Amino acid sequence: MNEMNEKSADRVAYLVAGYIRQTLSEQEHDELDEWMTASDENQRLFEELTDPITIQRGLREFDVPNEDLALHRIKSKIRFTDKEVKKKRRSWISYSAAASIIIAAGLIIFFMANKKTKSSTGNIVKTNVIKPGGNFATLTLADGKTIDLSASKKGLIDSTQGNEVLKTSDGQINYIGAGVTIAYHILTTPAGGQYSVLLPDSTRVWLNSSSSLKYPVSFSSNERVVELTGEAYFEVKHLISAVRHSADTPSRGGQGRVPFIVKVGRMQVEVLGTHFNINAYSDEPMISTTLLEGKVVVSQESGVGSRELVPGEQARLKGNGEWKIENAVDVDEVVAWKNGLFIFKDSKIENVMRQIGRWYNAEIVYEGKVDHHFNATIDRKESVEKLLHFLEETNEVHFKVEGRRIVVRP
């Protein structure tokens, strides 16, 4: 291993140790992600180094941790080229020291896990069946043709409606130019999928798992209307209408502004230019709209019972038509999915497992009642085994994985 490769190994060891200790900066997280996605071997090595079950099994091989042996095992598995890790102009931590940090962090995980009463973690077996979600979606064109976006190459996808639809990177499609006909596209994500689209008006939308967004390839000059199922986060582009309105026919948005309207189940959300999240899954007890920035007006589909929200507020519409406005909502928890996280704050197990089921495309089955409320922040890239293991450390819930089924027990 040449000098640069040795330094690359040092750097990766440092990043892995920082990940375990939860001390990485956002830039370092990106650097680690880049290394992990460079090859399947890197991904497997990362999972092995950070897997608490593997750490426990390794510790059982010797009573006192042998750092030289651990160093030899780790180094024997790492193979690098100079391009696999970004070259940094900074001092390199020694590989031996980094390995020691990994072992120390592993011991912390080991002892924390074993402070709890012994649980049924043996039922959470390693599986290749249930995997974390990713950038998966299909795009249905106006003629009914369906495109698998995860399988399509970067570049031009369609231009049949007068504008160009481009796949610019994984998890993102852009519309360039104005369409010439009235036509609609539908972006659909499966369970275990997510995707982002830049609409023809430059509004950006992120779709969560098991969701769909129907939108025109060209918006009208006086309003923009889309239809949503599931969950999405919107960053709406502020637009001024080129059409001059008389005093008798004022613009709905006022001052010539073009309103953006989201139709979602029994709720309608009208905005002028703002950031907000809508959760309207059919298995959720209500439709909720959470405002992060700007202003929105929510109403029932018929236009009855309109409410205006300010940032930090959430409008909830129950199945019986009852409205409720929640103040000072934790917006970080609401949009955690968009930021690659699960954030549970005083969450019931049913809420936790609904999110897990969608992201990992798993069936959730309950055997008994779990009354505990959960608090956790977990990366959505984690394996389902590791995520369930974290929840089991509360000793308030236990899981058994059977194929694509996750059994929940008290």
C-alpha positions, 0 to 999 in steps of 0.5 A: 500500500503506497503512501497515498493509499495508507493516508486514504485508509487513515482518512476512512478509518477516521470518518468511520470512527466519527460516524460511530461517535456521531461527531462528523460534520455535514461535509465529513458525512458527504465525504463518507457517503462518497467513499461508501457509494464508490463500491459494494466492497466499501459498503459491506466494510462500513456495515461490518465496522458499524454493526453492533452485532458484529462488534459483539461477536468480535469481542467474544473472540478475546477477553481483552480487545487486541488492537493490533489484531483488530488493525490487521483485520481492518487493513486486510479488508481495505483496498483503495485507489487514490480516487476513492477518497477526496484528497484533503489538505489536512494532517492525517490521523494515524491508522492505528489511532483511528482503529483504536477509536473505532474499537473504543466506540464499539465498546461503548455501543457494546456496553450500552446495549448490554446494560439493558435487560437481555432482549430478543435481538436474536430474532432480528436476523441479518436479511437481504430481503428488507433494505433501506429505500432509495431514489426510486420512482416512475414517471407516467407521460400524457400518452400513458407511457411509464418510465422507470426513472431509477433505470433510465440514464441521465439526460433527456427523458421526454420532449413530446409536449413541447418542453424537455424533461431531463434526469439531471441526477439520481432522485431529480428530474427537471422540466425545461421550457413551456409545454405547448398543449394541455397535458399531465404527467404523474410522478409516483414513488413506491414503498421504499422510494423517494424522488424530487422534481423541478416543475415547469414553474421552477417549484421544487417538490420532494416526494416521500415513499408511496406517494404520487404527484399529478401536474401539468407540463405547462401551468396556466397564467392565472393559477397552478394546480397539482394533485397529491397522494401520500407525502411531499415537501414543497418549495413553491416559486413566487410568480407574478401573472402577466395577465392584468386583472380588473377591479371586478376580477381580481387575482386570487393571490392578490397583486397579480400573483399566481397562486399554487394550489395543492389538492390532496384528499379532502384538503386544498392548500393554496399558497403564493410562494412558500415552504411547506409539508403535506402528509396525506397517507391513507393509513394516517388518522388525518391530513396535515399541512405544516408551514415552514416559511411564508403563508398558506391558506388551507380549506376543505375540498369544497372551499369550506372552513378555510384557515390561514397558517403562519410558520411553525403551525400545522393544520390537521383535517380529520375524516369527520371534517373537524379542523385543528390548528397546532402551534409551535410544531417541531418542523425538524421532525415533520421534514426529517424524511426529506433530510434523510432521517427518522426523528421520533419525539414522544412517538407511539409505536404505530407512528414509528412503524408506519414510517418504517414500513413505508421506507423499508417496504415491509409489512408490519404485524402486531402481537400485543400492545406496546405503550411506550413512547419513543424518542430517537434520531436515526439515519434512513440509510441504516439497515432495518436490523440496526434500526430495530436493534436501537429501538429494542434497547429501550427494552419496551419493544421487541421485533421478529423479522420474517421475510418482508414481515416485521412482527412487533411485540411488547 
